[in-house]
Amino acid sequence: MNKEQKYQQMLPQLAALIEGEKDEVSVLANTSALLSETFGWLWTGFYLVRDGELRLGPFQGSVACMHIAKGRGVCGTAWEQDATQVVADVEAFPGHIACSSLSRSEIVVPMHNSQGEVVGVLDIDHSELSTFDDTDRKYLEQAVLLITNTLYL
């Protein structure tokens, strides 16, 4: 099964898994587990906007940075620019925060509340270069939309 087929299979599973659930931790924990199990990435999780910074939320993977300032690293940049960041080589990204030396590529997708404000980000790391592309962007943005429609509308 190719990557796109995995996403097409995963999205209905995610929708069924989180349907009607309003507990943020439960939704984000199960989402990170589903994504991690489906794709086997190095690190999959969420950072949530709290008190003017991104704070570590539910995730799958090794220990992670707990606080990220707006505009710092890939996650802080996605928050500041309100745009998905696809990074082929994290070492080439200005200001990259190395939470794990194993991380080589990354994708970060902003999450929004019903007012359009960024309330967090989905952050995914891989141990190989150039893992993420427009296919990942397309489907992970759809996954985040499912999450935000469930939790924040």
JOKACOR-V487637 format. One record per backbone hydrogen bond with DSSP energy under -1.0 kcal/mol. NH is the residue of the N-H (numbers start at 1). CO is the residue of the C=O. If there is no record, write none. Layout:
# JOKACOR-V487637
nh	co
NH	CO
NH	CO
This chain:
# JOKACOR-V487637
nh	co
6	2
7	3
8	4
9	5
10	6
11	7
14	10
15	11
16	12
17	13
18	14
19	15
21	18
27	23
28	24
29	25
30	26
31	27
32	28
33	29
34	30
35	31
36	32
37	33
38	34
39	35
40	36
42	125
43	125
44	60
45	123
46	58
47	121
48	55
49	119
50	53
53	50
54	68
55	48
56	66
57	46
60	44
68	54
71	76
72	69
76	72
77	73
78	74
79	75
80	76
81	77
83	78
85	108
87	106
90	104
92	89
93	90
96	93
99	97
103	100
104	126
105	126
106	87
107	124
108	85
109	122
111	120
113	117
114	152
116	113
119	111
120	111
121	47
122	109
123	45
124	107
125	43
126	105
130	88
137	133
138	134
139	135
140	136
141	137
142	138
143	139
144	140
145	141
146	142
147	143
148	144
149	145
150	146
151	147
152	148
